[in-house]
Amino acid sequence: MCLNGYRPKLRKPARFVTITVSMTTLDDIVSLCKRRGFIYPGSEIYGGITGFWDYGPMGVELKRNLKNLWWKHMVQMRSDVVGMDAAIIMNPSVWEASGHTSSFSDPLVECKICNKRFRADKKEEQEAHEKEHKEKTTWTEPKNFNLLTEVYLGVTEPKTKAYLRGEITQGVFVNFQNVVDSTRVKIPFGIAQIGKAFRNEITPGNFTFRSREFEQMEMEYFIKPDSGEGDTWFEYWKKERITWYQQLGIKKEHLRFRDHQDDERAHYAKKATDIEYRAPFGWSEFEGIHHRGDWDLGRHKLSYRNPVTGEVFTPWVIETSGGVDRAILFLLLEAYTKEEKRIVLRLHPFLAPTTVAVFPLVANKQELVRKAREVYEKLKPDYQTAWDDRGNIGKRYLSQDESGTPFCVTIDFTTLEDGTVTIRYRDTALQERFPIDKLAEIINVHIKEDFI
């Protein structure tokens, strides 16, 4: 690479050999997340609490980057989508009108020996549980169990019962008229939102895949009530969403669509398909595209008036509903690479929690430390930048590889002589020397080259 006439000096990369493995295990990811500060068990010092997770310093940056990229793609770069942020707790009448108090449920069976409950459609979990008992296990008949999480509000008894939202979608629908009245949107248009939702899951599991507290990134796209238009937009958003995940680095062969059959569609859906990832525990959903018809606006008795013709109708809705935590999990699984002498997290540079790490070659030479601090402060305003002066340089490189840092910059004694530094690339371990004032340029070039 030649930047404005400057040709860098190259160093051969360290000899790392990639071991071909059939698939990364979930245990690999759980261990990495704890070790490198991505995700911790919730309330761990008190024994944890099932279905809740805390994001550490690396995890919170990865999550923020994913949400920012989603928002830029779905809202900022479009002229037909606006955003909002609705309250987590809403009037309970919202959930009655939407059908969640009557239909938002899972059928459960209960073990007659220990009274533990499992979803009736998860036969493998029931079979695994049966092995825990010496005697023959018998089960109750399936019964529906509502997934909404109840909360009680007020300072005097009896308190008012409400719910933590089971999905973020309804906050958009109940504000549909407010958005139309306060903006210049015209059908077709979308309303996007990112936020927390809660479900009283019976059997949380597979790390963060099935949790009781989770984050969603959703967009409700409102269209004319026309079958042809509904099919067109449904197919459009299917292609749009799966392409986005491929651009973030998920291989095409690790993704697929799975259409919902008539007997498994949600109570609100005319048509539904899932984007699934080939996880260690099987093909698993992490985003749904739903044709919700006029179910939601109709239940809330809301309509739209065409500002030109005056026609009044209840719009149909095409929804894209992605799980932030599930996407994070699958991006980690996709990026995790085990080599002979190192573990590399090959995250897209736009997703990586840290863009560049800066090291002094040794920590006991103050002239190197001062110069490295200058470089660190120079890069920090524009990139998520890490400082590390612990241990030997090789161990620092390996630590940053595991954290997914695309670039490492080392300040050594040659830097003091000619103002050049060594930049090392995560994926290849190739090292090049550049002048300090070229660092931002080279980082930007590589980030743009990496983006599809």
Summary of the structure (lengths in Angstrom):
residues: 452
radius of gyration: 25.7
end to end distance: 19.6
largest distance: 78.6
contacts: 1370
relative contact order: 0.13
helix: 34%
strand: 29%
